[in-house]
Amino acid sequence: MEKKPLLRGGEFLVKDVNYNDVFIPEEFDEEQNMIAETCKDFVETEVVPHFEALDKHEQGLMPSLLKKAGELGLLGISIPEEYEGFGQSFLTNMRANEAVGTAYSFSVAFMAHTGIGSLPLAYYGNDEQKDRYLTDLATGEKLAAYCLTEPGAGSDANAGTSKAVLTEDGKNYILNGQKMWITNGGFADLLTVFAKIDNDRVLSAFLVESSWEGISMNPEENKMGIKGSSTRQIFFNDVKVPVENLLGKRGEGFRIALNILHIGRIKLGATVIGGMRRAINHSVTYANERKQFGSPLSDFGAIKHKMGEQIIRMFATESSVYRASKDMDDTIHQMLDEGKTYGQANIDGVAEFEPECALLKVYGSESLDYIVDEMEQIFGGMGFSAEAPADRSYRDSRINRIFEGTNEINRLITVDSILKKGMKHKIELFEEARKVLDNIDNISSVDFNKGDYYDNLHKIVRNLKDVVLLLLPEIQEVFKRKLMFEEEVLMNLSDIMMNVYSLESTLLRVEKLDKNNLKSDTIDYYKSMLCVLKHDMTANIYKAAYDAIGSFATDENKSRLLIAVQKLTFMEPVNIKDLRRKIADKLIDDGFYKF
């Protein structure tokens, strides 16, 4: 039987997707859930008892915990078996990342080691380099860090000034420079360092052992949150790096950095789900135990609103992240079948979904921020005490909107990468946009009195996608080459895309659960979540489109666009108060997140 073509990155905007073609979290198999349970058990037994000690930087504690994780094989879940890893799929690794994501600053150290610390070597290293270092990274014998950011080069990584000069005998590079915000910097054995060779305009990457002469560090940074993670400035003063430790090709460092960041972004999307779960569970436990005016906090409508919304945002994040992760996993496997190497298939498979990686990093990190902020509010005055769990959740969450490129940068990447795919005809973006523009005067709202329940929901999503297709070419036509400087308008577009993807992913998950009878006893709760999400995201999209139109449209075109957007975003009112209460009541009865 002929295989169905895989969906390409960004193609969600121009293609309708069938629920049978997406992966949902309920479909994880026994082995994947067993790996996740092992990670959870490790966190609860080995890490949770040390949360306070980690935050106080107890000497040697964090590296010892990472090494214990290595002994269990948790540092090598995605590393090939020939290097003492488990050789698990990208999707399985994402499931494990979620499980570790409940562990606050430990999860930061863990992700830095297994992600940006190990993957450049795993994907770009030659056989000799991998034989020398990768097994030790998989087992925890050695720990890793990634050295990209410099004091004068944050989001603009290629502006870094660290330099490597080839010695006259051609055997070594002499490395000089300074790196900052280096996670695991205080104890890492192997550093992936980015620097320019001689007078090159682009970066190269080097494998540097931290024990080599000429490497020094500042004291640990005193950070707002993730206090338990080691964050140091590292200085390289005439460090002699053997030429065989050049990672990849000369001048390939910037590409390595970008591709590893794609992976880091989608992995962060999974990691924050773990943080959401812990925060929601703390929220409902406290709301059930704390009494005010003679009743538990969980009896009050304002508190139910908060918990209902916490659940919806986590559910939508789960739906979106695992949908995208499986699409990436399928693409990686297809590329392996086509003969690509392990490293190239993983790099290209994830890079194909650059828009989804960026938008889910934003959606996940901002959803976690909302959830922990409302957790703090549910705890009230007690939440402001450092003795309460809201304190660490609140502080540690904030970094995620900065990690792996700020959310502002990632919003711009989302739009830019989709535009490039359209211009290169990798997706039929402008072809579909032309159809919408040609039909602008015949656009109609969804008639909620006709049609099947799910058919109508898909029509709503299709209309919301058409909002993007309606605006994109118009915005391009107005700003032309100056579009890159219109960041506010680009971020309006990005927010529309993000809301569309999250809503569609949630719809497809609920539809699959319903039509395959996977959760028949609780499907009404899922439908309630979907209904609230549809209501809120349609309003979000209307607001973003309204703002964008006001910022670029000419007087003669403005009213035409506004009328079209109003039709595309029309939504009949629903009783979202009762729907949120219904969702919250299940959480209250269960006592923990069980959706």
C-alpha positions in Angstrom: 0.0 0.0 0.0 1.3 3.4 -0.9 2.4 5.5 2.0 0.5 8.8 2.7 2.7 11.8 2.2 3.8 13.3 5.5 2.7 16.8 6.5 5.5 19.4 6.1 6.4 22.0 8.7 4.0 25.0 8.5 1.7 23.1 6.2 -1.0 23.1 8.9 -2.0 26.6 7.7 -3.0 25.4 4.2 -4.1 21.8 4.7 -6.9 20.2 6.6 -5.8 17.4 8.9 -7.7 14.2 9.7 -7.9 13.2 13.3 -6.6 9.7 12.4 -3.3 11.3 11.1 -2.3 12.9 14.4 -0.7 11.4 17.5 -2.3 12.0 20.9 -0.8 11.5 24.4 -3.3 8.7 25.1 -1.6 6.6 22.5 1.8 6.3 24.2 2.7 2.6 24.4 3.7 0.5 27.4 7.4 1.0 26.9 7.1 4.7 26.5 5.0 5.0 29.7 7.5 2.8 31.5 10.4 5.0 30.6 8.4 8.0 31.7 7.5 6.3 35.0 11.2 5.6 35.6 11.9 9.3 35.2 9.1 10.2 37.5 10.2 7.8 40.2 13.8 9.1 39.9 12.6 12.7 40.4 10.3 11.9 43.3 12.8 9.7 45.2 16.2 11.2 44.3 15.5 14.9 43.5 12.4 16.1 45.3 14.0 15.6 48.8 16.9 17.8 47.7 15.0 20.8 46.3 16.1 23.1 49.1 19.7 21.9 49.1 19.8 22.3 45.3 18.6 25.9 45.6 21.4 26.6 48.1 24.0 25.1 45.7 25.1 22.4 48.0 28.6 21.5 46.8 28.6 18.5 44.4 24.9 17.8 44.7 23.7 18.6 41.2 26.4 16.7 39.4 26.0 13.7 41.7 22.2 13.6 40.9 23.0 13.8 37.2 25.5 10.9 37.5 22.8 8.9 39.3 20.5 9.6 36.4 23.2 8.4 34.1 23.6 5.1 36.0 19.9 4.4 35.3 20.4 5.2 31.7 18.2 8.4 31.8 20.9 10.6 30.3 21.1 8.3 27.2 17.5 7.8 26.3 18.0 9.2 22.8 21.6 8.2 22.3 22.3 5.2 20.0 22.8 1.9 21.7 26.4 1.6 20.3 27.3 4.4 22.7 25.6 2.9 25.7 22.3 4.7 25.1 18.8 3.4 24.8 18.4 4.4 21.2 14.8 5.5 21.8 12.7 7.6 19.3 12.3 11.4 19.4 8.7 11.0 20.6 9.8 8.7 23.5 12.5 11.2 24.5 9.8 14.0 24.6 7.7 11.9 26.9 10.7 11.5 29.2 11.4 15.2 29.1 7.9 15.9 30.3 8.4 13.5 33.3 11.7 15.2 34.3 10.1 18.6 33.8 8.5 18.5 37.2 12.0 18.8 38.8 12.6 22.6 38.7 16.3 23.4 38.4 17.3 19.8 38.1 15.3 19.6 34.9 17.3 22.5 33.6 20.6 20.8 34.3 19.3 17.5 32.9 18.0 19.1 29.7 21.2 21.1 29.2 23.2 17.9 29.4 21.0 15.6 27.3 20.0 18.3 24.8 22.3 21.2 23.9 25.2 19.5 25.8 25.2 16.1 24.1 23.3 16.5 20.8 25.8 18.6 18.9 28.3 15.8 19.3 25.7 13.0 18.7 24.5 14.7 15.5 27.6 16.4 14.1 30.5 14.5 15.6 32.7 12.1 13.6 33.2 8.5 14.7 36.4 9.2 16.5 34.9 12.1 18.5 31.8 10.1 19.4 34.0 7.1 20.5 36.0 9.5 22.7 33.2 11.3 24.4 29.6 10.2 23.6 29.5 7.0 25.7 30.7 8.9 28.7 28.0 11.5 28.2 25.3 8.8 27.9 26.4 7.1 31.1 27.1 10.2 33.1 30.8 9.6 33.4 31.2 13.0 31.9 28.7 16.0 32.0 28.2 18.5 29.2 27.6 22.2 28.6 27.0 24.4 25.6 28.9 27.7 25.2 27.2 30.0 22.7 26.1 33.3 24.4 28.5 36.2 24.9 28.1 39.5 26.8 27.8 41.4 23.5 25.9 38.7 21.5 22.6 37.4 22.9 19.9 36.7 20.3 22.4 37.7 17.6 24.7 34.7 18.2 26.8 35.2 15.1 27.9 38.6 16.5 30.1 36.8 19.0 33.8 37.8 19.2 35.4 34.6 20.5 38.2 33.6 18.2 40.2 30.5 17.3 43.5 30.9 15.5 45.2 27.9 13.8 48.8 27.4 15.0 51.6 27.5 12.4 52.1 23.7 12.7 48.4 23.2 11.9 47.9 20.9 14.9 45.9 23.2 17.3 43.6 26.1 17.5 44.3 28.8 20.1 41.0 29.8 21.5 40.2 33.1 23.2 36.9 34.6 24.3 34.3 34.8 26.9 30.9 33.0 27.3 28.1 33.8 29.7 24.9 32.2 31.0 26.5 28.7 30.6 24.2 26.1 32.2 26.2 23.3 33.9 29.2 25.5 33.5 30.4 25.0 37.1 30.9 21.2 36.7 30.7 20.2 33.0 33.6 18.1 31.7 32.9 18.7 28.0 32.1 22.1 26.5 30.7 22.7 23.0 32.2 26.2 22.3 31.4 28.4 19.4 34.0 30.8 18.0 35.2 32.2 14.7 38.3 30.8 13.1 40.8 33.5 12.1 38.8 36.2 10.2 35.7 34.1 9.3 32.4 35.8 9.3 30.5 32.8 10.7 31.0 30.6 13.7 32.7 27.2 14.0 32.2 24.7 16.9 34.8 23.0 19.1 34.7 20.2 21.6 36.7 21.6 24.6 37.5 19.8 27.8 37.1 22.0 30.8 40.3 20.7 32.4 42.5 22.2 29.7 44.9 25.0 30.7 43.6 28.5 30.1 40.0 28.0 31.1 38.7 30.0 34.1 35.3 30.9 35.5 33.4 33.6 37.4 31.5 32.6 40.6 28.0 31.2 40.2 25.4 33.7 39.0 22.9 34.8 41.6 19.7 34.2 39.6 16.1 35.1 40.0 15.0 31.5 39.6 16.4 28.0 38.7 18.8 28.7 41.6 19.9 25.1 41.8 21.3 25.0 38.3 24.9 26.0 37.8 25.3 29.1 35.7 28.7 30.5 35.1 30.7 32.9 32.9 33.6 31.0 31.3 36.8 32.6 30.0 39.1 31.0 27.4 42.6 32.4 27.5 44.9 30.9 24.9 43.3 27.5 25.3 45.0 24.9 23.0 42.3 22.9 21.2 43.5 20.0 19.0 42.3 20.4 15.3 40.6 17.0 15.6 38.2 18.6 18.1 36.7 20.9 15.5 33.0 19.8 15.5 31.5 19.5 12.0 33.1 21.6 9.3 34.8 25.0 9.5 32.1 27.7 9.5 29.3 25.2 10.3 29.0 26.4 13.9 26.1 28.8 13.3 24.1 26.1 11.5 24.8 23.7 14.4 23.7 26.3 16.9 20.5 27.0 15.0 19.6 23.4 14.5 20.2 22.5 18.1 18.1 25.4 19.2 15.1 24.0 17.1 15.4 20.8 19.1 15.7 22.7 22.4 12.6 24.7 21.6 10.3 21.8 21.1 11.9 19.9 24.0 11.1 22.9 26.2 7.5 22.6 25.1 7.5 19.1 26.6 9.4 20.0 29.7 7.0 22.8 30.8 4.2 20.3 30.7 5.8 18.6 33.7 6.0 22.0 35.5 2.3 22.6 34.7 1.3 19.2 36.2 3.1 19.9 39.5 1.7 23.4 39.7 -1.9 22.3 39.0 -1.6 19.5 41.6 -0.3 21.9 44.2 -3.2 24.3 43.3 -6.0 21.8 43.8 -4.5 20.3 47.0 -4.3 23.7 48.6 -7.7 24.8 47.3 -9.3 21.7 48.7 -7.6 22.0 52.1 -7.7 25.8 52.7 -11.0 27.1 54.1 -12.4 30.6 53.9 -15.8 31.8 55.2 -16.4 28.2 56.4 -15.9 26.6 52.9 -12.9 25.2 51.0 -11.4 27.6 48.5 -12.4 25.1 45.8 -16.1 25.9 46.4 -15.7 29.4 45.1 -16.4 30.3 41.4 -13.4 32.6 41.1 -11.1 29.8 42.1 -12.8 27.3 39.9 -12.3 29.7 37.0 -8.5 29.7 37.6 -8.3 25.9 37.9 -10.4 25.3 34.9 -8.3 27.6 32.8 -5.1 25.9 34.2 -6.3 22.5 33.0 -7.4 23.8 29.6 -4.0 25.4 28.9 -2.1 22.2 29.9 -4.4 20.0 27.9 -3.9 22.2 24.8 -0.1 22.3 25.3 0.0 18.5 25.6 -2.2 18.1 22.5 0.0 20.5 20.4 3.4 19.4 21.6 2.9 15.6 21.1 1.1 16.2 17.7 4.2 18.1 16.5 6.6 15.6 18.1 5.1 12.7 16.3 5.2 14.6 13.0 8.9 15.2 13.6 9.4 11.5 14.6 7.7 10.3 11.4 9.8 12.6 9.3 13.1 11.5 11.0 12.2 7.8 10.4 11.3 8.5 6.7 14.7 10.2 6.3 16.5 7.3 7.9 14.7 5.0 5.5 15.9 7.2 2.6 19.5 6.6 3.7 20.3 9.7 5.7 22.6 9.3 8.7 21.3 9.2 12.3 22.5 12.8 12.8 21.4 14.2 9.6 17.9 12.6 9.8 17.4 14.0 13.3 18.7 17.5 12.4 16.7 17.8 9.2 13.6 16.1 10.6 13.2 18.6 13.4 14.4 21.6 11.3 11.5 20.8 8.8 9.2 21.9 11.6 11.0 25.1 12.6 7.7 27.1 12.8 6.0 24.5 15.1 9.2 24.4 17.3 9.2 28.2 17.7 5.4 28.6 18.3 5.1 25.8 20.8 8.1 27.1 22.8 6.1 30.3 23.1 2.8 28.8 23.8 4.1 26.3 26.3 6.3 28.7 28.3 3.5 31.4 28.4 0.9 28.7 29.5 3.2 27.6 32.3 3.6 31.2 33.4 -0.1 31.6 33.5 -0.6 28.4 35.5 2.0 29.2 38.1 0.8 32.8 38.4 -2.7 31.5 39.1 -1.3 29.0 41.5 0.3 31.8 43.4 -3.1 33.6 43.5 -4.9 30.5 44.7 -2.4 30.3 47.6 -3.0 33.9 48.3 -0.8 35.4 51.1 0.6 32.0 51.9 1.9 31.7 48.3 4.1 34.7 48.8 6.0 32.9 51.5 9.2 31.1 50.4 8.0 28.1 52.4 5.1 27.5 50.0 5.6 25.6 46.7 4.3 28.5 44.7 7.5 30.4 45.4 9.8 28.0 43.5 7.3 27.4 40.7 6.9 31.1 40.1 10.6 31.9 40.1 11.7 29.0 38.0 9.0 29.4 35.4 10.1 32.8 34.3 13.3 31.7 32.5 11.4 29.7 30.0 10.3 32.8 28.1 14.0 33.6 27.6 15.5 30.2 27.2 16.2 28.9 23.6 15.7 32.4 22.2 13.3 34.9 23.7 9.6 34.5 23.0 9.8 37.7 20.9 12.5 36.2 18.7 10.5 32.9 18.5 7.4 34.7 17.4 9.3 36.4 14.6 10.9 33.0 13.7 7.4 31.5 13.4 6.3 33.9 10.7 9.6 34.2 9.0 10.1 30.5 8.6 6.5 30.0 7.2 7.0 32.9 4.8 10.2 31.4 3.5 8.5 28.0 3.0 5.9 29.7 1.0 8.3 31.7 -1.1 10.3 28.5 -1.8 7.0 26.7 -2.7 7.7 24.1 0.0 4.1 24.8 1.1 1.3 26.3 -1.0 1.0 29.4 1.2 0.6 32.1 -1.4 -1.5 29.9 -3.7 -4.0 29.3 -0.9 -3.8 33.0 0.2 -4.7 34.1 -3.3 -7.8 31.9 -3.2 -8.9 33.5 0.0 -8.3 37.0 -1.3 -10.1 36.3 -4.5 -13.1 35.1 -2.5 -13.0 37.9 0.1 -16.5 39.3 -0.7 -18.1 35.8 -0.5 -16.7 34.9 2.9 -19.3 33.6 5.3 -19.5 32.7 9.0 -20.1 29.2 10.3 -23.8 28.4 10.6 -24.0 26.7 14.0 -27.5 25.5 13.4 -26.4 23.3 10.5 -23.9 20.5 10.2 -22.2 17.9 12.4 -20.5 19.0 15.7 -17.0 18.2 14.5 -17.6 19.4 11.0 -18.6 22.8 12.3 -15.5 22.9 14.5 -13.3 22.1 11.6 -15.0 24.9 9.6 -14.2 27.3 12.4 -10.5 26.3 12.4 -10.5 26.6 8.6 -11.9 30.2 8.9 -9.3 31.1 11.5 -6.5 29.8 9.2 -8.0 32.0 6.4 -7.5 35.0 8.7 -3.7 34.4 8.3 -4.0 33.8 4.6 -6.1 36.9 4.2 -3.6 39.2 6.0 -0.2 37.7 4.9 -0.1 38.9 1.3 -1.7 42.2 2.1 0.9 42.9 4.8 3.7 41.9 2.4 2.4 44.1 -0.3 2.3 47.2 2.0 5.7 46.8 3.7 7.6 44.8 1.0 11.3 44.7 2.0 10.7 46.7 5.2 8.4 43.9 6.6 11.2 42.6 8.8 11.2 45.9 10.7 7.4 45.7 11.4 7.9 43.4 14.4 4.6 44.3 16.1 2.6 43.3 13.0 4.6 40.1 12.6 3.9 39.2 16.2 0.2 39.7 15.6 0.5 37.2 12.8 2.5 34.8 14.9 -0.1 34.9 17.7 -2.8 34.0 15.2 -0.8 31.1 13.9 0.0 29.9 17.5 -3.7 30.0 18.5 -4.8 28.2 15.3 -2.3 25.4 15.8 -3.1 24.9 19.5 -6.9 24.9 18.8 -6.7 22.5 15.9 -4.4 20.2 17.8 -6.9 20.1 20.7 -9.8 19.6 18.4 -8.1 16.7 16.7 -7.2 15.1 20.0 -10.8 15.3 21.3 -12.3 14.1 18.0 -9.9 11.1 18.0 -10.8 10.2 21.6 -14.5 10.5 20.9 -14.7 8.7 17.6 -12.4 5.9 18.6 -14.2 5.6 22.0 -10.9 6.0 23.9 -12.3 8.1 26.8 -16.0 7.5 26.6 -16.5 8.1 30.3 -14.9 11.5 30.4 -15.4 12.8 26.8 -17.8 15.5 28.0 -15.0 17.1 30.0 -12.8 17.1 26.9 -15.6 18.7 24.8 -16.0 21.3 27.5 -12.3 22.2 27.3 -12.4 22.4 23.6 -15.5 24.7 23.7 -13.8 27.1 26.1 -10.6 27.0 24.1 -12.5 27.7 20.8 -14.2 30.7 22.5 -11.0 32.2 23.9 -8.7 31.6 20.9 -11.2 32.9 18.4 -11.3 36.1 20.5 -7.5 36.2 20.6 -7.3 35.8 16.9 -9.9 38.6 16.2 -7.9 40.9 18.5 -4.6 40.2 16.9 -6.1 40.6 13.4 -7.9 43.8 14.4 -4.6 45.2 15.7 -2.7 44.2 12.6 -5.2 45.7 10.2 -5.2 49.0 12.1 -1.4 49.0 11.7 -1.0 48.5 8.0 -4.3 48.7 6.0 -5.1 51.7 3.9 -8.4 53.5 4.4 -10.0 52.0 1.2 -9.0 48.5 2.2 -9.5 48.6 6.0 -13.2 48.2 6.1 -13.1 45.4 3.6 -10.6 43.5 5.6 -12.4 44.1 8.9 -15.7 42.8 7.6 -14.0 39.7 6.3 -12.2 39.1 9.7 -15.4 39.7 11.6 -17.1 37.0 9.5 -14.2 34.6 9.8 -14.1 34.9 13.6 -17.8 35.0 14.4 -18.6 32.8 17.4 -21.9 32.2 19.0 -21.8 32.8 22.8 -21.5 29.9 25.1 -21.7 29.6 28.9 -18.0 29.3 29.5 -18.5 30.0 33.2 -20.3 26.7 33.7 -18.0 24.9 31.3 -14.9 26.0 33.3 -16.7 25.0 36.6 -17.4 21.6 35.2 -13.8 21.0 34.3 -12.6 22.4 37.7 -15.1 20.2 39.6 -13.5 17.0 38.1 -10.0 18.2 39.1 -11.4 19.0 42.6 -13.0 15.6 42.9 -9.9 13.7 41.6 -7.5 15.8 43.7 -4.9 15.9 41.0 -4.6 16.3 37.2 -6.1 13.2 35.7 -7.2 14.3 32.2 
